[in-house]
């Protein structure tokens, strides 16, 4: 997986499909260390996070409420990614500086942001056993609310309608308390 061409969407889609078929044959004792290893692998760079988040989205689509307890493994990575993408996108737009090779591009930040929002949305959507508690909501609330100020995003309106709106709906539906916002 270390030589994975993470910029090839069809390769990533095939990887997610294969991983989904693979996880159906595993129990939690075997799956958990694999997810932990993938989470550690993804922490090294944003393109890896993108692949990891897509794999986790696929796992949630496949296993639904049975996969939600795994959120503990990657929750902090997703929450930090929201904050990092927000900060990077604001600084890239406000400073209009030239990109350094180590800097994550605006497009990469936007793509990671969309996939991270989708991952959080899926976790709340499939949380039938109320695994995600109010403290998870509180950790995510500020970073998600801050995403609404990214009005300089390419296709901002589309981002709000396809990523933020469904995410906020699922979070609100799950908590059932408008006062949490």
BELSULMO-V672290 format. One record per pair of residues at least 6 apart in sequence whose C-alpha atoms are under 6 Angstrom apart, sorted by the first residue. I is the first residue (numbers start at 1). J is the second residue. If there is no record, write none. Layout:
# BELSULMO-V672290
I/J  I/J
This chain:
# BELSULMO-V672290
16/55  20/59  42/48  42/49  50/112  57/119  60/67  64/126  65/126  65/127  65/128  68/123  83/143  85/109  121/167  124/170  124/171  125/170
